[in-house]
Structures are given as structure tokens and as C-alpha cells.
Amino acid sequence: MAVFSHIRPDGDCLGSQIALCLWLQKNGVDATAFNEDEPGDNLRWLLDFFPVSSPEDQDLSAFDAFVMVDGNALHRFGKVAEGIADLGKPIYMIDHHPQPDDIYEEFVSRVDYSSTCELIYELYAEHNPDQIDEQSAKAMYTGIVTDTGSFQFDSVTPNTLNAAATLLKRGNFKPNEVVERIYSTKTINQLHLLSKALETITLYADQQIAIICVTNSMFEETGTSKEDTEGFVSYPLSISGVKACVLFREDGDRIKLSLRSRSHVDVNVWARKLDGGGHKKAAAGWHNGPLEEAIENVIKLGEGQL
């Protein structure tokens, strides 16, 4: 069985992919993990638990079935994954994003869960919780921590906290063993990039919408790349009175948009008008640019959400 996680992997997609592969392995199913992109340095340690390789040189027709985790549309998994539907093999999905595609043989789609890792935890818990070991527990804990903003988001429920507590107990590790590997890996260049980005923070719509920008020139001046912008979008959202924020990041000849909300503003609806989507409180999209035009158009759409 081939297990795919979405491109530009984050903690939840890698954690759920690795924990699911370990579960399949423990229960007699051969599993291979694929992702078209390399993980960031702060998540690369997860690959020690289970290898994740590129699908580009693989004969995917040799697999009996496919499982897509932490994404509900094949294009989220890259160009190779988009061709899976033509193979005539069953495709399964485990995810917590809204509005899944209708191509799956069977699927688990629970938008009321904090993360896909919380759903994978339920798989372990209902089947045989004794199969939760240190590696699978750390993988799932990584996904829960990163997708809940370290348990700050309103997606956190008593079930989420119970899952996290059980993972700590059965995995026999302390929270800092995971959290420090995720968040305490910044370089001085990344901090210089953050400093430049913070200077661009601007408020719109009676100070209810905030933006932050990262340009190609900033990357060049600091010797950084797009992967180094992880977490930048949270800074403008922390401003008093701000209901939603957008990170504008120059990415080739387009503008990558990361949208966040801490109010009634549904950034999934917002992002779907911008060639993207996601959750009510966290989503992403694209704009063809240039940056000034992107800001004007995106803010206009956001004001409609207010």
C-alpha cells in the first residue's frame, strides 16, 4: 500500500503519514510512504521513524491501493499523485479538511477534529492502543501540536487533550522532546528575515485585517528561502483587534497567500476565491501578482468576509 502526504509537508501531514505507515506495518500490511517535496529541517527527524521517498521514479501501478492523508484532493499531493486515479486501484483518504473530492473508495473526513494525527490516534486507540510506541506517539504528537498552534486554536477539544496525554504516557516522552525539535531550530538568517517581514505589517479595514509580506529581495538579502517563513503569519494575528491576517510571499512568478482568522471570518471561503482553500481558521491561496495588486485584491475580498 502506498501512503501519500501533501506537498510542502507540515507536521500534521508527515506525522499522520508516518504513524499510519507504522500502524499498517504492525498489522501485517506492507507500506511505502511518498511525498514529492522534502520536509524542512525541523521535521526531518521524523524520517528516522519511517522513510518517506519521492514517487517520481516509482512504478505506482505495482501497489494494490493508495491512502491519502491530510489532504482531500489529489492535486494537493503533487503532479505524480494526480495520475493515481487513472490506475484503477482503490484510493482511500484520512483527513480533516472540508469538502473532499468524491473519488475515494472509502474515506474518513472529520472537520471537527484538530488534526489528521488526532484521527490516526483514534485508529490506534480503537484497534489496539498497545501498538502506540515511542515513534508512533511522537509522530502523532508532532501533528497535533503543530496543527493546533501548540493547543491554542479553537479546534482543540477535550478529545484532543486526551489524545495528547495518552501519547505522552504510552510514548514515554516529555513534550519538550518534540516541541524543541520543531520550534527551537531557528538560524540567525531566519531571524533577520523575520525582522524585515515584521516591518511590512500593515492594518486595513478599520484595523481588523493585518498583512505581512516577504519578498524575493528579502530572501536574497538574508540568504533564506520560502521554507524559512514558517510561522510568520501568526505575528500580525496577535495584534489587538485584528480578526484576520494574510501573509503575502513572493514565490516565483506568483504570490503565495497564507490566511489566518481568530474570529467569525471564514478564511476557507476567502481562500477558495484565490485558487486555494483550507480550514475556517487557516487556509492558503495564490495570486498572480504583482504584490501591490495582490494586496489590493485580497483585502477587498477580505472586507467582504467582515
RAVEN-V959597 format. One record per backbone hydrogen bond with DSSP energy under -1.0 kcal/mol. CO is the residue of the C=O (numbers start at 0). NH is the residue of the N-H. E is the energy in kcal/mol with one decimal. If there is no record, write none. Layout:
BEGIN
CO|NH|E ; CO|NH|E
END
This chain:
BEGIN
0|31|-2.1 ; 1|66|-2.5 ; 2|33|-2.7 ; 3|68|-2.5 ; 9|13|-2.2 ; 10|14|-2.3 ; 11|15|-2.4 ; 12|16|-1.9 ; 13|17|-2.8 ; 14|18|-2.4 ; 15|19|-2.3 ; 16|20|-2.4 ; 17|21|-2.3 ; 18|22|-2.0 ; 19|23|-2.8 ; 20|24|-2.5 ; 21|25|-2.3 ; 22|26|-1.2 ; 23|28|-2.8 ; 24|27|-1.5 ; 31|2|-3.1 ; 32|52|-2.4 ; 33|4|-1.8 ; 39|42|-1.8 ; 39|43|-1.1 ; 42|45|-1.8 ; 43|46|-1.6 ; 44|47|-1.5 ; 45|48|-1.7 ; 52|34|-2.1 ; 54|57|-1.6 ; 57|59|-1.2 ; 58|61|-1.9 ; 59|62|-1.6 ; 64|1|-2.2 ; 65|91|-3.1 ; 66|3|-2.9 ; 67|93|-2.3 ; 71|100|-2.4 ; 72|75|-2.0 ; 73|76|-2.1 ; 74|77|-1.0 ; 75|6|-2.0 ; 77|81|-1.4 ; 79|82|-1.4 ; 80|83|-1.9 ; 82|85|-1.3 ; 83|86|-2.2 ; 89|65|-2.0 ; 90|104|-2.9 ; 91|67|-2.6 ; 92|107|-2.7 ; 93|69|-2.2 ; 94|109|-1.9 ; 105|92|-1.2 ; 107|94|-2.5 ; 109|112|-1.4 ; 115|119|-2.2 ; 116|120|-2.3 ; 117|121|-1.5 ; 118|122|-1.4 ; 119|123|-2.0 ; 120|124|-3.1 ; 121|125|-2.6 ; 122|126|-1.8 ; 123|127|-2.2 ; 127|130|-2.3 ; 128|131|-1.8 ; 132|136|-2.5 ; 133|137|-2.4 ; 134|138|-2.1 ; 135|139|-2.4 ; 136|140|-2.7 ; 137|141|-2.1 ; 138|142|-1.5 ; 139|143|-2.1 ; 140|144|-2.8 ; 141|145|-2.4 ; 142|146|-2.1 ; 144|149|-3.1 ; 147|151|-2.2 ; 147|152|-2.0 ; 152|155|-1.6 ; 156|160|-2.0 ; 157|161|-2.4 ; 158|162|-2.5 ; 159|163|-2.4 ; 160|164|-2.5 ; 161|165|-2.4 ; 162|166|-2.4 ; 163|167|-2.2 ; 164|168|-2.1 ; 165|169|-3.1 ; 166|170|-2.3 ; 167|172|-1.3 ; 173|176|-1.5 ; 174|177|-1.4 ; 174|178|-2.5 ; 175|179|-2.1 ; 177|181|-1.6 ; 178|182|-2.9 ; 179|183|-1.9 ; 186|190|-1.7 ; 187|191|-2.0 ; 188|192|-2.2 ; 189|193|-2.4 ; 190|194|-2.3 ; 191|195|-1.9 ; 192|196|-2.3 ; 193|197|-2.7 ; 194|198|-1.0 ; 196|199|-1.8 ; 197|200|-1.2 ; 201|210|-2.2 ; 203|207|-1.4 ; 203|208|-2.1 ; 204|207|-1.1 ; 207|242|-3.0 ; 207|243|-1.7 ; 208|203|-3.2 ; 209|245|-2.0 ; 210|201|-1.5 ; 211|247|-2.7 ; 213|249|-2.5 ; 214|218|-1.6 ; 215|219|-2.2 ; 216|220|-2.5 ; 217|221|-1.7 ; 218|222|-1.3 ; 218|223|-1.8 ; 224|227|-1.9 ; 225|228|-1.7 ; 228|231|-2.3 ; 230|233|-1.3 ; 231|234|-1.5 ; 234|237|-1.2 ; 235|238|-1.4 ; 238|241|-1.9 ; 242|261|-2.3 ; 243|209|-2.1 ; 244|259|-2.3 ; 245|211|-1.9 ; 246|257|-1.9 ; 247|213|-2.7 ; 248|255|-3.1 ; 250|253|-1.5 ; 253|250|-3.0 ; 254|286|-1.8 ; 255|248|-2.5 ; 256|284|-2.2 ; 257|246|-2.9 ; 258|282|-2.3 ; 259|244|-2.4 ; 265|269|-1.6 ; 266|270|-2.9 ; 267|271|-1.9 ; 269|272|-1.1 ; 270|273|-2.1 ; 270|275|-1.6 ; 273|285|-3.5 ; 276|283|-2.1 ; 279|266|-2.4 ; 280|260|-2.0 ; 281|278|-3.8 ; 282|258|-3.0 ; 283|276|-2.0 ; 284|256|-2.9 ; 286|254|-3.2 ; 289|293|-2.6 ; 290|294|-2.6 ; 291|295|-1.9 ; 292|296|-2.6 ; 293|297|-2.7 ; 294|298|-2.4 ; 295|299|-1.7 ; 296|300|-1.8 ; 297|301|-2.2 ; 298|302|-2.4 ; 301|305|-1.4
END
